[in-house]
Amino acid sequence: MSVVKMSEGIKEYIKKTPKSKEFSEKSSLIMPGGVTANIKFFEPYPIVMEKGKGAYLFDLDGNEYIDYMLSYGALKLGHGHPKVLQAVQNQLQDEGTMLFGTPHKLEVEMGIKVMDLYPSMERIRYTNSGTEATLLAIRLAYGYTGKYKIAKFEGHYHGGYDQVLQSVNPKVNDAGPANNPIGISESRGVDPYIAEQTIILPFNNLEATTEILTKWKDELAGVILEPIQGGFIPADQDFMDGLRKVTEELGILLIFDEVKTGFRISMGGAQQIYGIKPDITALGKVVGGGFPFGIVGGKKEIMDISAPSAFSDVFDSSQSKHSNAQDVLFHSGTYNGHPTILAAGLETIAVLEQEIASVFENTEKLKKGIVELFAAKNIRAQTIGIGSIFNVVITDLDAVKNYRDLQQSNFALRKEIDYHLLVEGIYMKPLNRYSLSTVHGEKEINRTLEAYETVLNKLY
């Protein structure tokens, strides 16, 4: 393909979204880059949405899109699901407030449901995001083990804070050997000392991972990973079995970041599929029903170090027990266990328990159709993923096992296709993974495949 033809998608995108362009120019005078989060940006400017309904988004220019981003996978029931809206309305009307600031019944109701679906979570705590959940998980690992290094895998994302904002999207030439990657900070302003406490591991390479963990075992509190990298590159079963075994042998806690995979690849997440009980689990996204929410859970003996009985003595002015502040792991937050969000989350889970199988079935239909359309143009492409998440990877490799394999794919072609798909009414931030919901049905799948066919015919 010529350079000129590769740019046509962006040219058409600009023609279709003039009001988004105008809005972005104004918003840049208010917010750095015109966005409230870096992840919302893509070149030359992001589409500005005005309304969402079901499987669809509508932008400022009135364009309609089938939404496959779904707020990075959070909206498993689509936009504005009537049962979730009703659950929120009922909670506000029946309980008379959107926030208690005290314990309330939905905290226990949600806890029972989650612990039933995730048996490894013997005790839980609520947070306000997946990032907060992984942050608490790491603090629990530090507090329980008394060790203060953490290991993460190259290409895995766990949030935007210093310990884990390492080697998420490193340049391969700067990242060291594949079997012994080096840490690359992903942002300015990352504390170099904290960055040094993070050990980088090679995903799906058990031998090299074992060697690195053994070297650092006396300093490592835990290993955190996405069991399915980026939500779509699965770990091999042998790798997961081996990682569980070696972490137990070395006294290193195993932390599953299931923020992306929880309730998306199965109701019980990746740990249900792999048959592995991690020591600590972080959940988020889907379980919030479209609201900011996270959950941390794990073994009773680990979670109970955050029990506040000792810490409460610090605030007892009648006694001198200030030293007890060191006896408990502090975790708090005004909005933790927010009643409105728990109501939305419980209703989301109830709907998924009835409908998740159909989401998986429709996802497979879409994946198969996309691969067939690429094959008809003699383009080698894979739709990689499990359950209701996948990504389109244009590659000559037979299998994509990790970050470095992914870097060998044809990002330029994939990106150009994505811009053309935006013009055709398929919403996907360029190069991102697809997520499906309960409201993505036959109509949406057929329309998406028609759009793919139109784009591929235009480019080839």
N, C-alpha and C positions, 0 to 999 in steps of 0.2 A: 504493500500500500504506500502511496505517496504521502509526503508530509502535508501537502495541501488537503488531501482527502481526509487525513486524520484530524484536521482542525474543523471539519464541517460540523461535527456534532456540537461543539461549543458555539459556533456561529449560529446554528439553529436554536440552540438553547437561549442565547441572548435575545434573539428575535421574539421568542415566545414569552419571555418573562421580564418585560420592561419595568413593571411596577416593583418587582423584587429588586431589580437593579437600582431603581430610584430610592427605595426604602433602605437598601444596604449603604448607599452613599450617605444618607441622613444618619443612619444608626452608627456609622463610623465616627461621627462627631460626638457621640455619646458614650460608646463602648469601644474598647480597643479591638480593632478588626471588625467592629460592627456586630459582635456576637457576645453572648454571656458565657459561652464555653467554647474553647478552641475546637472541640470535636464537632460543633455545629457548622463549622466553616468548610466550604470547598470552593475551588476556583471556578469562574472568576468572582462569583458571589453565590451564596446559598439561596434556594427558593424560600420565600417568606410565605408561610401558610396562614390562612384565615379561618378555616373550618375543617373539622374532621367528622366523618360519620361512617360507621361500619368499617369496611375495608378501604375507604377512600379518604383522600385529603384534597383540599381545594385551596389554591393560592390566591394572592392578591389580584391576579389578572383573570381569575375565574376559571383557570385550568383545572381539570379533574385528573387525579392520579390514583392508581391502585397502589396502596402503601405497603411496601415490603420492608421498610425500616422498622415500623411499629415502635418508634421511640427506642431504637436499639434493642428491640425484642421484648420490651416491657408489656406491650398491649396484646396479650395472648387472646383476648376476646375482641380485639379491634377497638375502634374509637366509639366511646359513648354507649357501651353495651347497656341496654335497658335494665337488666337485672342488677348491674353494679350501681347504676344511677339510683335505682330504687332502694338498694341497700344503704347507700349514703344518705338519701333523703329520710329513710326510716330511722337511722341512727340519730340524725340531728333532731328529728321531731320527737322521737320517743325519749331520748336521753337529755334533750334540751340544751346541749352544749357541744361544741366541737373539740373541747379539750378539758379534761378533768385536772390534770396535774397530780393525780392520785392513782393508786391501783384501781382497776375496773374489770368487769367480768370478761370482756372480749380478749383481754390479755391471756387468760387461762384457756378460753375456748380455742383461740388460734394456736396456742402452745400445744394443746392436746392433738389437734389435727396435724400440725407439722411434725411432731414427734412420732406420730403413728406412721406417717409417710417416710420419715427419715429416722430409722431406729438408732442410728449412731448418735443422734442428738438427745442425750439423756436429760439435759437441762438447756434452756435457751435464754437469750437476751435479745431485745429488740434494738434496732438502730434506725437511722433515717436515710440510709442509702447503702448500696453495695460497697462503696468505698469505705464508709464507716464500719461496715461489717468486717471487711478484711483487716482494717486497722485494729479493731478490737481483737480479732483472732490472733494477730501477731503479738499484741500486748499480753494476751492470755498465755501464749507460748513462752514468751520471755518470763512472765511471772511464775509460771508453773515449773519451768526447768531451771531458772536462775542463770540461763545462758542468753547471750545478746547478739548473736548473728542469726540471720534468716537466709534460707536458700530459695531461689526462684528459678524458673526455667526461661531460657531465651525465647522471646516472642510472646510471652504471656503477660497479660495486663491485669492488674489487681487494684488500680486506683491511681490517683494523681499525687501521692505523697512520697517523701524522699526514699523510704526503704525499698519501695517496689517500683518506682519510676526509673527502672534500670533495664537496659537491653530489651525494650519492648519492640522497637523498630530500628535496630542498629544497622549501620552500613556493614555489610558482611566483611569487607576488606579491613575494617577497623576492629572487628569483634573477636579476633583471635582464632585458634583452631576450633573446628567443629566439635571435637570431643572435649574441649576445655575452654569454653567461651569466656571472654573477659567482660566485666561490667562496663556498660556505656550509659551515662546519665542522659535522660531524654529531655532535660529542661535546664535552662539557666536557673540559678538560685537554689539548686539542690545542694544540701550540706555535704561537702566531701567526706567528712568523718562518717556520717550516717551511710553514705554510699559505700564506703569501705566495709561496712558490716553486712553487706549483701553479697552472697555467693551465687554465681550464675551457673546453671546446669543445662546440659543438652537433652532436650525432650526426646523421648522414645529411644534413648540410648542407655540401657540399664547398666552395662559394664562401666562406661565412663562416669555415669552418675554415681554409681556405687563407690568408685575410686575417689571422687571428689568429696562425697559425704563422709567417707572413712577418714580422709585427711583432716576434715574440719569438725569431726564429731564432738569433740570436747567443748567447742564454742557454738555449735549450732543448736538453737532452740527448736527450729521447725523447718519443714519444707512446705512451701505453699505452691499450688499449681492449679491451673485449669485442666481438669481431667480430659477435656476436649478443648484443645488450644483455639482461642478466638471464638469458641462456640461451634467450630466445624471440623477441626483436625483431631480425630480421636486418638487417644493413647492406645497402643497395643495392649491386649489383655496380659501378655507375659510381662510387659513393662510395668503395668500397674500392680500385678501380683508381686513382682520382685521389689518394687519400691515400697510396698507395704511391709514386706518382710525385712528389708534392710533398715528401714527407719525404726522398726521395733527393736531390732538387734542392737542398733547404735544408740538408742535412747533419744531419738529425734522425733518430735511430734509431726504428724502428717496432717496438713491442712488442705481441704478441698475448697477451692473457690468455685462455687456453683451459682454464682450470680447470673451468669448467662444460661447455664444448663438446667438449673432447677425449674421443674415444671415445663420444660421445653423439650427435653429428649425422653423423659418419662416423668410420671408424677413424683417418683422418688429420686429423680436426678441421675447423674452419672454413677453415683455409688450404688444405685439399684441395678443398673446395667452391668457394672463390673463386679458386683458382689463383694464390695470392699467397704469396710467401716473406717473412715478417717477418724482421727482424734478430735478434730474441730472442723466444722463446716460453716461457710458463709453463704447466705442466700440473699436475693434481692430481686429487682425488676418485676417479673411476672406476679410474684406473690403480693405485691403492693396494689394490684388492680389499677395501675395507672398513676398511683401516688408515690411520693418518695418514701422508701421503706427498705429495711434490711433486717436480717435475723442472723445471729450467731448461736451455734449450738455445739455441744460436744459431750465428752465423757463427764460424768458427774463430778469426779474428783478435780478435773480441770476447771470446769465452770464454777464450782463452788468457791474458788479462791476470790471470786468477786462478790460473795455474799456479804452484805453490809453490817452484820452484827458487830464486828470489831470496829469498823470505821465510824459507826454512829457514836462511839464513845469519844471521838475527837471533838464532837460538838457538845458534849455534856460538860457545861461549865462548872458543875459541882464536883467534878473529879479530875484528877490530873492523870490523864491516860493518853496524852498526845502521841506517845511512842507507838500506839496501836495503828497509826496511819500507815505504818509499814507492813501491817499484818494482812492487808486486804488489797486486792487489785481494784482500783477505782474505775468505775464506768457509770456515766450518767448522761442525761440529755432531757431537756424539758419535753421534747416531742416524742421520746421513745414510747412505743406502744400506743400511738395516737388512735383514739377510738374510731374516728371516721375512716382512717386508712385500714384498720383491722376489719371493719365491716365490709369495705370494698374487697379486701383480700380474701376474706372467708367466702364471699359470694363468688369470686373468681375461681377459687378452688372447687367449689360445689359445681359450677358449670363445667369446668375442665374434667372433673371425674366422670361426667356423662358424655363429653364430646371430644376428648383428646384423641381418641382412636381415629376419628374422621379427619382431624387435622393432619395426622401422620400420613394417612392415605392420600389426601390431596397434595401434600408436600411431595410424596413420591411420584405422583403423576406429573407435577410440574418439573421435577428434577429430570425425569426420564424424557419428557418432551424437549427440554432445553438441549440435552445431550444429543438427541436425534437431529435437531435442527443444525447444530454445529457439525455433526458428522456428515450431513447432506452437503455441506460446503467443504468437506475434507479438512476440517479444523479439529485438532485433538483437544478436547475439553472434558473436564470432569465437574460434576456437581457433588461436592464433598460435604458430608454432614450426616447427622443422625437425628431422627425425630422431626421436629418442625423448624430446624435451622439448617442452612447449607450455604455454601459459597460456590460461585462459578469460577473455576480455575482453568485457564487456558495454558496447557503445559504438555510437553512431550514425555514427561516422566510417567511411569506406570502407576506410581503411588506417591502421594505427598504426606510425609511423616512428621515434618517439623518446620520451623521457621525458615531454615536455609533452603529446604526443598521449595517452599512457597516462593522464595525470592527468584527462582528460576522460571517462573511463569511469565506470560506475556501481559504485563500490567498495562502497557500502552494500548493494546487492542481492547482489552477488557474495559479500560477507562473510556475509550471512544465509543464503544457499544453502549456503555451506561449513559453517556450524554444523549445519544440518539434515542435510547429508551425513555429518558425523561421527556423528550419532545413527543414521544408516542404515548405519554401518559402513564408510564411505569415509574413510580418513585423509589429510587434507590440511590443513596449517596454514593458517588462513584467509588468503586472497588470494595464496597462493604458486603457483608453477608446478608442473606435473605432470611426473614422470619415470617412465618405464616400464622394466621389466627383462626379462630372458629368461624369467622365470617368470610374467609377466603374460600369460595366455592368453585363449582364448575365454570360459572360465568367468568369469574376473575382469572382462573387458570387459562381458559381458552383465549381470553383477550390478551393475556400476557404472552402466550405462545405466538399469537398472531403478530404482536408487536415485535417479538424476537425475529420472526420470519421476515417482516418488513425491513427491519434494520440490517439483517444479514444480507438480504437481497440488495439493499442499497450499497453496502460496503463491498460485496463480492458479486 
